[in-house]
Amino acid sequence: MPTSPRRISVSTWSLHRTLGRPPAYGPDRPAPPAAGQGLPLLDLPARLASASIRTLEICHFHLPSR
């Protein structure tokens, strides 16, 4: 049976401290406020690629808008 190369993935769920506090929004807060201090989400793919991580799962609450 052929073996496939291992694939390492990461989820933004495990990177709370790296990304900063996610914005809190809901029915009483229609527009999310600015996210807390941390690495900007758009910079994360390049940072992961530099560590040879090619797969990223993003949790909805880390997205800046709905």
MODELLER restraints for C-alpha pairs under 7 A, 6 or more apart:
rsr = mdl.restraints
at = mdl.atoms
rsr.add(forms.Gaussian(group=physical.xy_distance, feature=features.Distance(at['CA:8:A'], at['CA:53:A']), mean=5.77, stdev=0.5))
rsr.add(forms.Gaussian(group=physical.xy_distance, feature=features.Distance(at['CA:8:A'], at['CA:55:A']), mean=6.80, stdev=0.5))
rsr.add(forms.Gaussian(group=physical.xy_distance, feature=features.Distance(at['CA:9:A'], at['CA:53:A']), mean=6.20, stdev=0.5))
rsr.add(forms.Gaussian(group=physical.xy_distance, feature=features.Distance(at['CA:9:A'], at['CA:54:A']), mean=6.77, stdev=0.5))
rsr.add(forms.Gaussian(group=physical.xy_distance, feature=features.Distance(at['CA:9:A'], at['CA:55:A']), mean=4.68, stdev=0.5))
rsr.add(forms.Gaussian(group=physical.xy_distance, feature=features.Distance(at['CA:9:A'], at['CA:56:A']), mean=5.77, stdev=0.5))
rsr.add(forms.Gaussian(group=physical.xy_distance, feature=features.Distance(at['CA:10:A'], at['CA:55:A']), mean=6.55, stdev=0.5))
rsr.add(forms.Gaussian(group=physical.xy_distance, feature=features.Distance(at['CA:10:A'], at['CA:56:A']), mean=5.19, stdev=0.5))
rsr.add(forms.Gaussian(group=physical.xy_distance, feature=features.Distance(at['CA:10:A'], at['CA:57:A']), mean=6.33, stdev=0.5))
rsr.add(forms.Gaussian(group=physical.xy_distance, feature=features.Distance(at['CA:11:A'], at['CA:56:A']), mean=5.73, stdev=0.5))
rsr.add(forms.Gaussian(group=physical.xy_distance, feature=features.Distance(at['CA:11:A'], at['CA:57:A']), mean=4.57, stdev=0.5))
rsr.add(forms.Gaussian(group=physical.xy_distance, feature=features.Distance(at['CA:11:A'], at['CA:58:A']), mean=5.92, stdev=0.5))
rsr.add(forms.Gaussian(group=physical.xy_distance, feature=features.Distance(at['CA:12:A'], at['CA:57:A']), mean=6.39, stdev=0.5))
rsr.add(forms.Gaussian(group=physical.xy_distance, feature=features.Distance(at['CA:12:A'], at['CA:58:A']), mean=5.25, stdev=0.5))
rsr.add(forms.Gaussian(group=physical.xy_distance, feature=features.Distance(at['CA:12:A'], at['CA:59:A']), mean=5.96, stdev=0.5))
rsr.add(forms.Gaussian(group=physical.xy_distance, feature=features.Distance(at['CA:13:A'], at['CA:59:A']), mean=6.34, stdev=0.5))
rsr.add(forms.Gaussian(group=physical.xy_distance, feature=features.Distance(at['CA:18:A'], at['CA:38:A']), mean=5.64, stdev=0.5))
rsr.add(forms.Gaussian(group=physical.xy_distance, feature=features.Distance(at['CA:18:A'], at['CA:39:A']), mean=5.90, stdev=0.5))
rsr.add(forms.Gaussian(group=physical.xy_distance, feature=features.Distance(at['CA:19:A'], at['CA:38:A']), mean=4.57, stdev=0.5))
rsr.add(forms.Gaussian(group=physical.xy_distance, feature=features.Distance(at['CA:19:A'], at['CA:39:A']), mean=4.80, stdev=0.5))
rsr.add(forms.Gaussian(group=physical.xy_distance, feature=features.Distance(at['CA:19:A'], at['CA:40:A']), mean=6.41, stdev=0.5))
rsr.add(forms.Gaussian(group=physical.xy_distance, feature=features.Distance(at['CA:19:A'], at['CA:41:A']), mean=6.76, stdev=0.5))
rsr.add(forms.Gaussian(group=physical.xy_distance, feature=features.Distance(at['CA:20:A'], at['CA:36:A']), mean=4.99, stdev=0.5))
rsr.add(forms.Gaussian(group=physical.xy_distance, feature=features.Distance(at['CA:20:A'], at['CA:37:A']), mean=5.04, stdev=0.5))
rsr.add(forms.Gaussian(group=physical.xy_distance, feature=features.Distance(at['CA:20:A'], at['CA:38:A']), mean=4.37, stdev=0.5))
rsr.add(forms.Gaussian(group=physical.xy_distance, feature=features.Distance(at['CA:21:A'], at['CA:35:A']), mean=6.23, stdev=0.5))
rsr.add(forms.Gaussian(group=physical.xy_distance, feature=features.Distance(at['CA:21:A'], at['CA:36:A']), mean=4.87, stdev=0.5))
rsr.add(forms.Gaussian(group=physical.xy_distance, feature=features.Distance(at['CA:22:A'], at['CA:35:A']), mean=5.60, stdev=0.5))
rsr.add(forms.Gaussian(group=physical.xy_distance, feature=features.Distance(at['CA:22:A'], at['CA:36:A']), mean=6.68, stdev=0.5))
rsr.add(forms.Gaussian(group=physical.xy_distance, feature=features.Distance(at['CA:22:A'], at['CA:61:A']), mean=6.17, stdev=0.5))
rsr.add(forms.Gaussian(group=physical.xy_distance, feature=features.Distance(at['CA:22:A'], at['CA:62:A']), mean=5.42, stdev=0.5))
rsr.add(forms.Gaussian(group=physical.xy_distance, feature=features.Distance(at['CA:23:A'], at['CA:32:A']), mean=5.70, stdev=0.5))
rsr.add(forms.Gaussian(group=physical.xy_distance, feature=features.Distance(at['CA:23:A'], at['CA:33:A']), mean=5.86, stdev=0.5))
rsr.add(forms.Gaussian(group=physical.xy_distance, feature=features.Distance(at['CA:23:A'], at['CA:34:A']), mean=6.50, stdev=0.5))
rsr.add(forms.Gaussian(group=physical.xy_distance, feature=features.Distance(at['CA:23:A'], at['CA:35:A']), mean=5.02, stdev=0.5))
rsr.add(forms.Gaussian(group=physical.xy_distance, feature=features.Distance(at['CA:24:A'], at['CA:32:A']), mean=6.25, stdev=0.5))
rsr.add(forms.Gaussian(group=physical.xy_distance, feature=features.Distance(at['CA:25:A'], at['CA:31:A']), mean=6.58, stdev=0.5))
rsr.add(forms.Gaussian(group=physical.xy_distance, feature=features.Distance(at['CA:25:A'], at['CA:32:A']), mean=5.13, stdev=0.5))
rsr.add(forms.Gaussian(group=physical.xy_distance, feature=features.Distance(at['CA:32:A'], at['CA:64:A']), mean=6.89, stdev=0.5))
rsr.add(forms.Gaussian(group=physical.xy_distance, feature=features.Distance(at['CA:32:A'], at['CA:65:A']), mean=6.69, stdev=0.5))
rsr.add(forms.Gaussian(group=physical.xy_distance, feature=features.Distance(at['CA:48:A'], at['CA:54:A']), mean=6.90, stdev=0.5))
